[in-house]
């Protein structure tokens, strides 16, 4: 789902993960984006400009009769026939950029010093295929031009999509668009031959396929790039890559080539934004944490210095409590599944500096938070620690920062429990997870020698200098099931924690201790033990991975690193007990299993790179895989999420100008503007990137958190100082000012549709939540059109189910489609 052709939009950059064209018994091919570089074609809309949706007009005389539909893009016009799509580009004439050449048509171009047409001609296509307008829009276009009423065109219908069936035998071509950019899909019926799909590009000065497989066009000195196609099939819940590429033939002819694939299964490519929004006030906001519930509602948590964020909706603490220029209050907010409404927003803090660093949800919609506070009047509820420790600064009268843990009810308007978490020194709650019984597991770091460790603690006493800790709080919030230090004699820090269905905890962070807890280790020794004095703790740190039993005992614990600084930021676990760690490395000998990661050009360990490592359930002698990738600047991986098939979704930040850019969707970018967030996906084997791209604007952008809903859609959160971040269906469409805003975005990935037969009755099923998708069907007859399935949808046990009736031998195709 990428633009057929688009003019550049440097002020509207963003992230999109592929929108999947999901269908059953169909093969869906998708053309990738052609994204030109900086050009005089782009003119940014002024403040207050109304942004019209992309629409197609039926041709009622606005264009030559050979074209059945027309559309208006950014500085260009699109004309569509069953055999070709014509894109007319213009560079504005000097002195009068707004004058029209053809005043009859809304899609007419500005007067130009040069007008170029680029034609995408389908080779051997059916010229008699009749275009059909789909998804009729309420608007109508009227052309009352000139004084001859017989030449007027009135009530011209508009559509969101155009469909040309049977452009090749069994092949349907569908056009659609967004943000004034044209996009298209090929849909190939069972038994049809996709190798017949080919097109000629006429009008480009030069056409090449580069080393990465991208199709590169040069037009009037501009470089237009259509990224190499990426395809995969879903087999038994696992995404299986299907080789696909462009092949440049003679006379500017391009063919789509596919490797071996199961023709009885669908082939899927591409996701898109569902919403993307700023979240902030007049001060500074950072969203450090994100979680998504079973309904697709996103929760974000972080820190704010704004006395008023957004119009406040029922929350436990609706007023800003104060702080300093360094930091103010923690906050947690719940957004509706559509992202357009605020369900609740609550501040959480006292008179000094407070911030939430991690967030988790249980099955009942309770939100669990941890972070830090310097406020002696931080709100506490329940029998756990109700007072801040430590000695206040003699002049500033400020206590050392202390960790906290809090549980907020599903309505967000009451605390189930809340407590300080620390001792006399500086403490931070950095990570939190919730197990199936409602126990909260909190990880962090401490300089306190008097933490309230339990009798069953793995390490009851402080190790030295700075330690990590892990605390397990019972479901009632009334006591610790276990509370332990985790560290050696030097600096140790817990930054990520996860929990599996059995209640086993997975912990990561960094350590500079040569005597850190080690058992069943893949890497039993710290990589560079020569500099272990406290003055050098940040030079020689290794990441670590530790797995604990439900009672807090050791399953395994291992170093993970090379000859320089390596830090584990977050960790996840799959159903099989494998652990996945993301972080950053400065080591040129960081352990890797794949030295040539497909989709990542740079694997040479620049200043700081991203690492992702998969650890087997019992530790042992080898990593399942370990990869490093990045660019020529600083790259840090901050969070990850693993899906049921083993794909790992990644988010972080990059300052590299050549960070891997692969299958960049509309709204994303293949180039950065300084420090940008990045979004990427690693395949189940750890051998290739599924996609990777920048998300950011002209300021600094940081991707801190990622999560998925049960349907597999992605959610991102972080912080930005960019005033031109890509937004869509936004709760808050503009930057609020101050030191920066938080952001949150949902990337829509349609779910996998399956057909099952029970007692001779056919049912269609797909995961919830996916209420925004419509189930459609069509018969196997030539020229048949898709139509919504009339049978009702039943939602039960996390599945949408439609009972279709008694199974027959009639050839019928089904698909899920966004209306």
C-alpha positions, 0 to 999 in steps of 0.5 A, a space after each residue: 500500500 505505497 504511493 504510486 507516485 508522490 511529491 515530497 512532503 518534508 513537513 509531514 513525515 511519520 511512521 507506518 507499518 504495512 497495512 495488510 491487504 488480507 484475503 482468503 484464497 487470494 494472492 495480493 501483490 502490492 506496489 511499493 512507494 516511489 518517494 521523490 527527494 526535495 523538489 520545488 513541487 512541494 508547497 506546504 498548506 498555510 495554517 488553517 488550510 482544510 485538508 481534503 480527503 483523497 478522492 477519485 472522480 468519474 470522468 464526465 468530460 473533465 479529461 480525455 475519454 480514454 481515462 475512466 477516472 481522475 484524481 488530484 494529487 500534490 502538484 500533479 494529476 492522476 488519470 486512470 484507465 485499465 491499461 495505464 496510470 498517467 501521472 502529470 507532474 509540473 514545476 510551477 512557473 515563476 511569478 504565477 504559481 497558482 494560475 491554472 492551465 485548464 480551468 474546467 477541471 479540479 484536477 488541472 495542474 498549475 501553470 508550469 515552466 515544464 510539465 512531464 508525464 510519467 506513464 505506468 502502462 500495464 503490458 498486455 492488459 485488457 483494454 476493455 476492463 471497465 473501471 468501477 468506483 468503490 466506496 462512494 463518497 458523499 461529495 459531488 463535484 460541479 463544473 459550472 464554467 463558461 456561459 454555455 450550460 450544455 458544457 457544464 458538468 454537475 453532480 460528478 460522483 466521487 469515490 474512495 477507491 477504483 477497481 479494474 477487474 480482469 486487467 489480466 485473467 484472474 487479476 484485479 487492479 485496485 487504486 486508492 489513496 491517502 494524503 493526496 498520494 495514489 496507491 494500488 494493489 493487484 489481487 490475483 485469484 486462485 490459479 491465475 498467473 501473477 508472472 503476467 503482471 508487468 508494466 512499462 514506465 514511459 516518460 522517465 529520463 532514466 530507469 534502473 534497479 539498484 543493488 537493494 532492489 529498488 526501482 529508481 527513476 530520474 525525471 527532470 533531475 529528480 530521483 524517484 524511488 520505488 522500494 523493492 517489494 516484500 511479500 510473505 504468507 501466513 502459514 499456521 500463524 507464522 509469517 513466511 517470507 516469499 521472495 519478490 523483486 523487480 526485474 528490468 527488461 528491455 524498453 523500460 519494461 518492469 516485471 514483478 518476480 515471485 519466488 516459490 509460494 503456496 498458491 492455496 494461501 494468501 500472500 500479504 504485503 504492507 501496513 498503514 497508520 490508523 492514528 498518530 497524535 501529539 499529547 502535551 501541554 505548554 510544558 514538557 512531556 515524555 511518554 516513557 511507557 505504553 500498554 494496550 488492552 484487549 480492546 485496543 485502547 492505548 495507555 501511556 505513562 510518563 512525566 509532565 511539567 504542564 499544569 494542564 495537558 488536555 481537557 481533563 477527563 475523570 482521573 484519580 488526580 486531575 490537578 497538576 501537583 507541582 515540580 521544578 524545571 527539571 520535572 513535574 508530575 507522573 501521568 497516565 492516560 487512556 485513549 479510546 481504541 480509535 485514538 480520538 478520545 481521551 478516556 481518562 487522564 490522571 496526574 500522579 505526584 506531589 510537590 517535587 519531582 515525579 515521573 512514571 518510567 514503566 507501565 503494565 496492565 492486567 486482564 481487568 484493565 488495572 494499570 500498574 506504574 513504577 517510576 521515581 518521586 522526590 515528593 514527601 506527599 506522593 499519594 499512597 494507599 495501602 499497608 506498604 511503605 507510606 513515607 519517603 526515606 533519606 535525609 533532605 538536602 540541607 539547603 534545597 530541603 529535597 529528599 533523595 529520589 525514591 522509587 514508587 509502585 502504584 495500581 490504578 483501577 480500570 476507571 482511572 479514578 482511584 488507587 487500588 494501592 500505592 507505595 514508596 519503594 526504596 530506602 535511604 539512598 537514591 532509588 528508581 523503579 524502572 520496569 514493571 510487569 504483571 503476571 496472570 495472578 495479578 502479582 506486580 514485578 518491579 525492577 530498578 536500581 538502588 543506592 540504598 543499603 536498607 531495602 526491605 528484602 524478604 527472607 526468601 531473597 536471592 540476595 538479601 544484602 546490598 552488593 556495593 556501589 549500586 545494585 539492581 533490585 527485583 520486587 514481587 508484590 502480591 495481588 492485594 498490594 499488601 506484602 512482598 512475595 519476594 524482594 531481592 537485590 540483584 548485583 555485585 560489588 560494582 554498578 548494576 542496574 535493572 532496566 527491563 522486566 517481563 513475566 511469562 504465564 508461569 510467573 517466571 520473571 525475565 530481567 535485563 539491564 547492565 552490570 560492571 560487576 565481575 561477580 554478578 550472579 551467573 548460572 547456566 550462562 551463555 556468556 559466563 564472564 564479563 567481556 572486559 574485566 580490566 576496568 572495574 573501578 567505580 570511576 569506569 563503570 560506564 566504560 566496561 558495562 555488559 548487559 545481562 539476562 537473568 531468569 527467576 522462578 515464580 518464587 525468585 530463585 535463579 533459572 539462569 543468569 548470563 552476561 551479554 556483551 563485548 569489549 565496550 559498553 553494552 546496555 539491555 533496555 527492555 526484555 520480552 518473553 514468548 510462550 516457549 520461555 525464550 527471552 528477547 533483549 533489546 539495547 545498545 552496544 558500543 562493542 565491536 565484538 558484541 556476540 552475533 549469530 548473523 553478521 550480514 543481516 538482510 535489509 541492514 546495510 551497516 553491520 560494522 558497529 559504529 559509535 553505538 548500535 542496536 542489538 537484539 538477542 534471543 536467549 533459550 529457555 534454560 540459558 545454556 551454551 548458545 544464543 538462539 540468535 543475536 544481531 547488531 544493526 545501525 548506521 553511522 551515528 548513535 542508534 539505541 533500541 529502547 523497546 520490543 514486542 514479540 508476536 505469536 509467530 516470533 517476529 520482533 517489533 522494535 522501536 528506538 532512536 537513531 542519529 544515523 543518516 544511513 540507518 536501514 530503510 526497508 519497505 518504508 510505508 506512507 507516513 514513514 521516511 527513509 531519511 532522517 532530520 537529525 535524531 529520529 525515532 525508528 521502527 523496525 521488525 526482525 524476522 523469526 530467525 533473526 536473519 532479516 529485517 521485515 521493515 525499518 524506517 524513520 519516524 520524526 520531524 524537524 526536531 528531535 524524536 525519541 521512540 521509547 515504547 512499543 506494544 501490540 493488541 490481540 489483532 497484531 496492530 502496533 502502537 508506539 509512544 515517545 517524545 518529540 520536539 518536532 512541530 511537523 510530526 506526522 499526525 492522522 485522526 489525531 486527538 491533538 493534531 498540533 504541537 503544544 509548545 514548551 520543551 516537547 510533547 509526548 506522542 502516541 501512534 497506532 499502526 494498523 495491521 489487518 488480522 489473518 482471516 481463516 476459514 474453518 468447517 464445523 459439521 459441514 458449516 463454513 465459518 470465517 474467523 479473525 482475531 479481536 479487536 478488529 471491529 473496523 474491518 468488514 468481511 466481504 465475499 465474491 463468487 468465482 465468476 469473471 467480473 464478480 464484485 466484492 460485497 459485504 457478508 450479510 451474516 452477523 458477526 459474533 465476538 467470543 473468546 477473542 475471535 470474530 466469527 461469522 457463520 456462512 452456512 453449509 459448505 459447497 463446491 462453489 468457488 467463493 473468495 473472502 477478504 477483510 477490508 477497511 471500509 
